[in-house]
Amino acid sequence: MNTFHDLGLNEDLLQAITDLGFEKPSEVQDKAIPILLNSETDLVALAQTGTGKTAAFGFPMLHKIDINSRTTQGLILSPTRELCLQIANEMKLYGKYCKGLNVAAIYGGASITDQAREVKRGAQIIVATPGRMKDMISRRLVDISKIEYSVLDEADEMLNMGFKEDITEILSHTPEDKNTWLFSATMPKEVAAIAKNFMHQPQEITVGHKNEGSKNVTHEYYLVNARDRYQALKRLADANPDIFSVVFCRTKRDTQKVAERLIEDGYNAGALHGDLSQNQRDLVMKSFRNNQIQMLVATDVAARGIDVDDITHVINYQLPDEIETYTHRSGRTGRAGKTGVSMVIVSKSEVRKIKSIERIIKKAFEKKDVPNGMEICEVQLMSLAKKVHSTEVNTDIDAYLGDINSLFEDTSKDELIKKFFSVEFSRFYNYYQKASDLNISGSFDESRSGESNSKSTRYFINVGKKDGYDWMSLKDFLKEILELGRDDVFKVEVKDSFSFFNTENELKEKVLAFFTDFKHDGRFVNVEVSENRGRSGGGRRDRGRGKRRDDRKGGASSGGEHKKRRSDNKSKPRRSNSNEFASSRPRRSRR
């Protein structure tokens, strides 16, 4: 592998590299930098998060732009405010010896006037989020008509967040002969379409295989009942006393609730999601980088700006809706050559997703058991013993040794040690001595989707897209009115005027009993067991006629008699205010 001196970078950049302590380029840097320095070309680079992609495009851009010009020559688009600021700060560090360099960060949640003033000063490079950049272009506060280099960083995530139209609009204001460099962790068809539409014969480099997970990360999953998910999270944290982790939830609501509950139970935790102000997000990230927060609970979008090399664990409290997103999550750990662990807490209905993820990341998961109480007590006791053993003695305590020795004059060494460690051990022991086993049996085969799953029941319900539902909102409605855990309802499939969903068999009686003569806003909402256990809209049992209808005439594909019950009221049932995350303790001492 080359050294940075071998790549052909100028002396100003090499001096900054030395100051930063970079020794050898990463694989993506070693492949990308020579191509971008030595040719005017478009480039598609596929590499995992944490492999040094910012330097891979940052150094070539800084090498090639004209520092003496006040014209904007480089544009870098990134999906989130945090990542935008991170890239801008790194570009400034890389160009610290490039006299006259001005890098402007443009993102939402901050003063657009201040950002416009920064650009007007003569920003050779702009780092921006798509939404704010589009806004500033429409107000004629920026001019990107003369840029020579454009970068789409985390392209797959920008498309996942719905920025395709914004990106198209922004690039329409740039010269056709510019170079476009696209960097992405995964290569879904949407990213391939961007490359085809906006790039001319791009060169392509790949670090590892497309969509493959980091080689430095091991993957584990823990199978529990959905109602025990939070308890499992606490045990995994307690079993790893030095944990420094990101905990991923699917929604902003769940993220906030889990973080609040962890804090109530004494953990050093914080929440990071889109409902926080920019100032709040900055404070949370500062605390996390300073190790004041050990468990950062985050949504996928908010976590795009997390660039911390020492994260030991990623915990998937809930699996993402898009399987490819798991690659981004696990990439938060195992960075800068260090090792990391990605843990997944799953219920039976989710186990089938593990196989899908394995195919994408090309790595196998190890099924592990959630530690029992005594295992956690042992780990915590030995962790405390090691900390005591390695603690540097504070000589200021010498003045009090006489009184302390008198207090323990009749205490033997062994008894003193027992008393000392019992202070910490007893708290965990009292909490965990009667703790139940959270692990449940299950396998990929038992949880496969489709008709082979005999441990779940599939239902027909006479509401659908015309009532304003998609699969997520219908799942939330069913979960809340039935008072079930989020993962107790699965395989939700929404048609125009009806839908299907599954629960475990043991919930069958509860579901059918609840929907007996159930009305919402004066309209009957009917649920029946579907005879076809697959995911298609095939036949179902018709209690009204006692026989199966012909699918083409009146079966589930047309809604049958249920269609006649439809009213003109298409409002969704109201959500309840039930607290899904009722608190439980005892509290954990803050570390």
Salt bridges, closest charged atoms under 4 A:
ASP19 OD2 - LYS96 NZ 3.44
GLU27 OE2 - LYS31 NZ 3.26
GLU40 OE2 - LYS64 NZ 2.91
GLU82 OE2 - ARG281 NE 2.51
ASP114 OD1 - ARG117 NH1 2.83
GLU118 OE1 - ARG121 NH1 3.04
ASP135 OD1 - ARG139 NE 3.18
GLU154 OE1 - LYS53 NZ 3.72
GLU154 OE1 - ARG304 NH2 2.67
ASP156 OD2 - HIS328 NE2 2.81
GLU157 OE1 - HIS328 NE2 3.90
ASP166 OD1 - LYS134 NZ 3.24
GLU169 OE2 - HIS173 NE2 3.14
GLU204 OE2 - LYS210 NZ 3.61
GLU220 OE2 - LYS368 NZ 3.15
ASP238 OD1 - ARG588 NH1 2.22
ASP254 OD1 - ARG253 NH1 3.66
ASP265 OD2 - LYS234 NZ 3.39
ASP275 OD1 - LYS252 NZ 3.16
ASP300 OD1 - ARG329 NE 2.58
ASP307 OD1 - ARG335 NH2 2.22
ASP309 OD1 - ARG335 NE 3.87
ASP310 OD1 - LYS338 NZ 2.25
ASP321 OD1 - ARG250 NE 3.75
GLU350 OE1 - ARG229 NH2 3.22
GLU350 OE2 - ARG250 NH1 3.89
GLU358 OE1 - LYS355 NZ 3.60
GLU424 OE2 - ARG427 NH2 2.82
ASP445 OD1 - ARG448 NH2 2.43
GLU446 OE1 - LYS455 NZ 3.89
ASP467 OD1 - ARG523 NH1 2.82
ASP467 OD2 - ARG566 NH1 3.13
ASP476 OD1 - ARG486 NH1 2.82
ASP476 OD2 - ARG575 NH2 3.92
ASP487 OD2 - ARG229 NH2 1.94
ASP487 OD1 - ARG250 NH2 3.65
GLU493 OE1 - ARG458 NH2 2.96
GLU493 OE2 - LYS495 NZ 3.19
ASP521 OD2 - HIS520 NE2 3.11
GLU528 OE1 - ARG540 NH1 3.10
GLU528 OE2 - ARG543 NE 3.79
GLU528 OE2 - HIS562 NE2 3.36
GLU531 OE1 - ARG548 NH2 2.26
ASP542 OD2 - ARG549 NE 2.42
ASP550 OD1 - ARG552 NE 3.32
GLU561 OE2 - ARG545 NE 3.69
GLU561 OE2 - ARG549 NH2 3.54
GLU580 OE1 - ARG253 NH1 3.55
GLU580 OE1 - LYS479 NZ 3.41
